[in-house]
Amino acid sequence: MNIKNLRYSAKEQAFMASVDIERFGRTFRYPCAVHGPQSMDPAAVVDRLRHKALQMSDT
């Protein structure tokens, strides 16, 4: 799993990124957002982005 283009939108008060998940030899990219303050712990941001991408990939 790779997180790309991680950025913070002050307007949306959210971290946004593209998360790549490899399944069955293919790469699927999911646009994800995590709402929170810009001072949010970076490890928490990454964990939440990964969790959201996995939820999207299971549908």
C-alpha positions in Angstrom: 0.0 0.0 0.0 1.4 3.4 -1.0 0.1 6.9 0.0 0.8 9.5 -2.6 0.1 13.3 -3.0 -0.6 13.8 0.8 -1.7 17.3 1.4 -3.7 19.3 3.9 -6.7 21.5 2.9 -7.3 24.3 5.4 -10.6 25.0 3.7 -11.8 21.4 4.2 -9.8 20.9 7.4 -8.8 17.5 6.1 -5.8 15.6 4.9 -6.2 14.3 1.3 -4.2 11.7 -0.5 -4.3 9.0 -3.2 -3.8 5.6 -1.7 -2.6 2.7 -4.0 -3.6 -0.9 -3.0 -2.2 -3.9 -4.9 -4.7 -6.8 -5.4 -4.5 -9.7 -7.8 -1.4 -8.2 -9.5 -3.1 -4.9 -10.2 -2.9 -1.5 -8.6 -6.0 0.3 -7.6 -5.9 4.0 -6.6 -8.4 5.4 -4.1 -8.8 9.1 -3.3 -9.2 9.4 0.5 -9.7 12.2 3.0 -9.3 12.3 6.8 -10.8 15.2 8.7 -8.8 16.7 11.5 -6.5 19.5 12.6 -3.3 20.2 10.7 -1.5 19.3 13.9 -2.9 15.8 13.9 -0.3 13.0 14.6 1.2 11.9 11.3 1.0 8.2 12.2 -2.8 8.6 12.9 -3.3 10.3 9.6 -1.6 7.5 7.7 -3.5 4.8 9.7 -6.8 6.5 8.9 -6.0 6.9 5.2 -5.1 3.3 4.9 -8.2 2.2 6.7 -10.4 4.3 4.4 -8.7 2.9 1.3 -9.2 -0.7 2.5 -12.9 0.0 3.2 -13.3 1.3 -0.4 -11.4 -1.6 -1.9 -13.6 -4.2 -0.2 -16.8 -2.8 -1.9 
